[in-house]
Amino acid sequence: MRYELFTALDLAGEPPRHPSEFDRLLKTAPAERPRTFLVDEAQWLNGEAFEYFRYLWDEPSTQLAIIFVGAARAATPCCAAVPCRLSP
């Protein structure tokens, strides 16, 4: 997933080789300017993937919005733990 985000963000250079370097880069890029991640087919993501998006979103310096789009199956306990506020 890190590589897919690297590509989607159109980041310059080569992708980092180590996960910690990758994470640092992926947390820094959304802090430079507002970004929106649109994640289609979210029902196919596992709990680890949701947690990784949450990990990126939790960074105080990021200007990040994440929109998950998927079938009804997407409402699983892994994302039910994240409080949601929906506007009428």
N, C-alpha and C positions, 0 to 999 in steps of 0.2 A: 504494500500500500504506500510506503514511503516513496518509492520510485514513481508511482502513478501521480502522487501529489506534486512531486518535483517536476514532472512533465506538465501537469495541468497548470502549475503556477508559472511555467515558462521561465524557470530559473536558469541563469547563465552558468556555464562551466559544466564540469563532470559531476555526476551524483557522488556524494560522499560514500566511502567504503564502510565506515563504522556506524552502527545505529545511533550512538550518542552524538556524532557529528551531524548526522542526518536530522535528528530531532532538533538540535540547536538551529540548524538552517531553516527547518520548517516552522519553527516558532518565531524566528526573526523575520521571515518574509511577510507574514500577515501584519507585522507591527509597522512596516514601512508605509503602508497605505491600506485603506479599508478593502477587505476582500469578502467575497461570498462563495462558499462551497455549496454546490448543488449536487447532492448525492442521489442519483437515480437508482432504482432497484434496491432500495435500502433493506427490503425484506430478506435479501440474501446475505447481508452482513452478519457476522457473528458478534458475540459480546465483546471480544477483544478489539474488533474494528471500531465499535461504538466507543469503547473506552479510549482508544487512541484519538479519535476526533475530540472527545471530551478533554483529553490531556492537552491537545493543541488549543482548544477553546478556552480552557482555564487559565492560560497564560495572561497575566494582567496587561501586558503591553500590546497584545494582539487586538486588531480591529477586525474581528472575524465574526461572520454570521454563517451558520451551517443549516442548510435546509435538506431534510431527508424526505425523499419521495418514494413511496412504495405501496404495496398491497396491504390489506388489512393485517396480514401476518406480521407486519413490521412492528406492531405494538407488542413487544416482548418485555419480560421482566427486566432485562438489562437496560432498556431505555426508560422504563416506568419509574426508575429510581431518580431520574432527572426531573426536577419540577418544571412543569410547562405552564405557560400562561397564554391562552388563546384569546384574541380579541373577537368580540361578537361581530 
